[in-house]
Amino acid sequence: MELAHIITERVAGVTATAKAALHEPLFEGNELTYVKDCIESGWVSSVGQYVDRFERDLAQYTGCARAVLVNNGTSGLQIALELVGVGHDDEVLVPALSFVATANAVRHCGAWPHFVDSEYATMGMCGPSLLAYLDEIAELRGESCINKRTGRRIAAIVPMHTFGHPVDMPAIMAVADRFRIPVVEDAAESLGSTLDGRHTGNFGRCAVLSFNGNKIVTTGGGGAIMTNDIDLATRAKHLTTTAKLPHRWAFYHDEVGYNFRMPNLNAALGCAQLERLESFIARKRQLTLRYQAAFDGVAGVRLFVERPQTRANYWLQTLTLDSDAAGQRDAILAATNDAHQMTRPVWELLSTLPMYRTCQSMETPVARDLSQRIINLPSSPQLVQGTR
Ligand SMILES: Cc1ncc(COP(=O)(O)O)c(C=O)c1O
């Protein structure tokens, strides 16, 4: 049998459903109760008890000192970059293999993405390649890291925890320390993932989560800036809430702020979803074991599993094709989708998109290779029976 058909059969066997989405939200806890409470109380908009509570709950869950809710992960990244000092015409090191928002947020600050290769072990930014590359193209001038080729400042590094698998953050932090570059973790996909027992988002100056509808925990749309730097959190709250000085009635704004607030209605959903997160992760881990068993002995494919010392949230289950099976990727995508088992390829490399094609980039052989060999499989927690 052809690989495409073997995979389709195995995926359908694991999902045990005639139609499996890539990732569906699951509302089985207090979602309706909390949202109803917002509606009945009239507190549906930009302030309210669920905004305060979700920020507290997220901080407690992740071990970060503060969480600042925002309207989505992309605007969270923009503010995080601005707050670590990224400005007009700076460069920001981002993975070539990421969702487009990672690079877009850089441009929203008026800065330029500068693309970095991945490593096979994590699918994320490769510390050793980055170190060798910066040794060649960058130099420290005072406290600033300057790209000798462009003359521009390299103002931040944004590692991204792909599909919930933590980047090797100690390796990235060593490079960042050596070149004095602040780190913003794009943790949009990694709520619940840890490295050496530390939650992702605790390694850089700050991090950003996403609660988009397809994420492990959703608020419909939303995000959060996470940090252990209280001053940065205070600035983030101020900037994202129109820079208004607190007062009982006066409208006084002391800088050009943003209206990037998460409404109470969405935060209510988030509170209820966070209560269910550990159950979602347990089910996703169970799903990983089922896929692993299903693909055991199938030549040409391997399920991506967490590295030692990490706990992945397994947001999206990931199949990696062997190099000699990479040519069959599109046939596999077609066969699985035809059978209503929703699969997806990974993103096009950001450095190849029209708006980023002329940006700075190191050689990205690993990212390019991975981009042709990754297939995401149906990953919803409801594919596994839960225990309440
Ligand atoms: C890696 C990554 N970064 C950033 C984002 C942006 O988040 P949002 O969709 O909430 O703006 C997402 C998800 O959508 C993502 O997967």
The ligand as an SDF file (V2000), in Angstrom:
LIG
                    3D

 16 16  0  0  0  0  0  0  0  0999 V2000
    4.0000   31.1070   16.8010 C   0  0  0  0  0  0  0  0  0  0  0  0
    2.8880   32.0850   16.8700 C   0  0  0  0  0  0  0  0  0  0  0  0
    3.1680   33.3750   17.1230 N   0  0  0  0  0  0  0  0  0  0  0  0
    2.2070   34.3030   17.2110 C   0  0  0  0  0  0  0  0  0  0  0  0
    0.8790   33.9660   17.0300 C   0  0  0  0  0  0  0  0  0  0  0  0
   -0.1050   35.0750   17.0380 C   0  0  0  0  0  0  0  0  0  0  0  0
   -1.1320   34.9420   17.9120 O   0  0  0  0  0  0  0  0  0  0  0  0
   -2.5750   35.5850   17.5910 P   0  0  0  0  0  0  0  0  0  0  0  0
   -3.2230   34.7460   16.5400 O   0  0  0  0  0  0  0  0  0  0  0  0
   -3.2690   35.4950   18.9190 O   0  0  0  0  0  0  0  0  0  0  0  0
   -2.3610   36.9850   17.1580 O   0  0  0  0  0  0  0  0  0  0  0  0
    0.5340   32.6310   16.7950 C   0  0  0  0  0  0  0  0  0  0  0  0
   -0.8380   32.1350   16.6520 C   0  0  0  0  0  0  0  0  0  0  0  0
   -1.7390   32.5180   16.0450 O   0  0  0  0  0  0  0  0  0  0  0  0
    1.5670   31.6610   16.6960 C   0  0  0  0  0  0  0  0  0  0  0  0
    1.2970   30.3750   16.4330 O   0  0  0  0  0  0  0  0  0  0  0  0
  1  2  1  0
  2  3  1  0
  2 15  2  0
  3  4  2  0
  4  5  1  0
  5  6  1  0
  5 12  2  0
  6  7  1  0
  7  8  1  0
  8  9  2  0
  8 10  1  0
  8 11  1  0
 12 13  1  0
 12 15  1  0
 13 14  2  0
 15 16  1  0
M  END
$$$$
